[in-house]
Amino acid sequence: MTLPSFLMSAGPRWHVIYTLPRMEAVAEGQLDRQGFEVFFPRMWQTWRHALRIETIRAFMFPCYGFARFDPDRGRWRSINSTLGVSGTVMARERPQPVPHGGVEAMVAATANDGITVVDRSLKEGDPVRLASGSFAGGRGILERLDARGRVALLLSLMNGSVRLKICRDMLVPAG
């Protein structure tokens, strides 16, 4: 049986790794110690607990990360038995590579502090999610952008919508 071209290896490619819940940092460290090139993008996120609000470095994709390897020339199967890892995204008994350019763009957008800056090319009418602030995690529709970096959005809240004006850096595309 001949494999489709998208499954054929042409050198090391990025692959998606599933991690166990809240074990991304452990999996990242263990895979790095094994010599794999790994990438677990992070972002600033605001957490509310009791009466405290704090902004922390959080994983951009909870329970997911990326490892770069060549399935034809490596010991990639050891990834699946690594502490903190649940498995690898597979297609026909082979690791499924991520399309070219996606992970590379995120790696290029990562600053020295380890925070990945997402392309903020939002436009009016786009669904968005608040990544930080008092309403972190809330979803809404982008209503208006201005030149000073402020946005107006309709936030879905308690069976209705509330209009907010906030800083553009607090938003990420909802997807």
Buried (B, 14 or more C-beta within 10 A) or exposed (E): EEEEEEBEBEEBBBBBBBBBEEBBBBBBBBBEEEEBEBBBBBBBBBEEEEEEEEEEEBBBBEBBBBBBBBBEEBEBEEBBEBEBBBBBEEEEEBBBBBEEEEBEEBBEEBEEEEBBBBEEEBEEEBBBBBBBBEBBEBBBBBBEBEEEEEBBBBBBEEEEBEEBEBEBBBBBBBE
